[in-house]
Amino acid sequence: MDKKIRIYSTPSCSYCRMAKDFFEDNNISYEDVDVASDEEAREELVKKTGKMEVPVIDIDGELMIGFDEEKLRELTGVQS
Amino acid sequence: MEASEKYDLVIVGTGVSGLAAAIYAGRYKLKVAAIGGEFGGATATAGVIWNYPGAKGVDGYELAKTMRKQAEDVGSEIIDEKVEAVTKGGHCFLIETKKRKVLASTVILAMGTKRRHLNLPNEKELTGKGVHYCVTCDGPLYGGKDVAIIGGGDASVKGAVLAAQYVNKIYLITMDPEFNAEPINMDSLRNLGDKVEIITDTLVKEIVGTDKLEEIKITKNKTAERVLDVDAMFVEIGSIPDNAVASALNLKLDDEGYIEVDNNMATNVAGVFASGDTVNFFGDFKQCITAAAMGSVAATSAYNYSKTRGDLCSLHKKPAS
């Protein structure tokens, strides 16, 4: 899969971990941005979504707020 | 869409109760699927759990993952899809998600609960823009800021202890005269000193902000009013039963909307069992351990019931070709 994936997450967010588990279980590479420690990334997050919530998953510019496995399968093309 | 599969037992919900039921049912060698859209349920977002026997200081999501592996190791399927409907035909059940329909001889409902909201004006509009329902998820986003946490139980107290690692100041607000949390959690809270201001007998009256939360107005004993300038408000005021599926099956519900069950987790509908936070078996005492215990009882009851039924009813049974 050639899509560029970036996940904005915090260390204690379990939905973030579910998303990362999904990527790892399906051998999908992604960039993990810890917005708890990175203020610039936090501002970027709010600019992109207008909200302060995680996880936010950016797949080639298409944003997903929260973890929805079915939608993630759709966006990444991973079959169930 | 035709039913794709037939199970001895389908468990609706993949929180701790559903997963515990899946472990037991798998060991009973039933053909089992646990189906749910929110893997891990409330446990997954509970942060570190210290009071589950045998699992010392385990993250809730990791605990749920271990249970999932245990269930899958004994042949139970865990399907990550939201159950949209459960209908009864004859003495069998049709369970539907957006992607599949399956049949089952018995069903365990373990859907858990939904988070309770304040139901104040502006609350919905500012959700995600300062109003949040999960401190473990979104607390760390407010590094250096002032936040309010609303609620008087363990969730809000533990949330304050977690948030204190990041935020500048916490207003911990409860409508009751005192907190109803484990003493050990209250000790951790007191150790935070001035970082936390504890406010009792107080309600949130107004949520103020346009593009984001700017302040909340609180009222003590319905008399004195105070304005708190906060960047976030976390609502941890408990939960309400998720009973849409139960209502559609004409299950008997109690006055608060929880499914009524007997000591074997059986409902008033033959073949339907319920467990976990979706029942009120232990009242307000809703814990991982009670949910898991009820799941195991429900699975045992479903197993005993299935021995009296075994196969599909005449409505669903296909003639041998």
Interface residues (C-beta under 8 A of the other chain):
Chain A: T10 P11 S12 C13 S14 Y15 C16 R17 M18 D21 V35 A36 S37 E39 R42 T49 G50 K51 M52 E53 V54 I65 E69 E70 S80
Chain B: F39 G40 A44 T45 G47 D59 G60 Y61 K65 D80 E81 K98 K99 G128 K129 G130 H132 T136 C137 D138 G139 P140 L141 Y142 G143 L162 Y166 D211 K212 A232
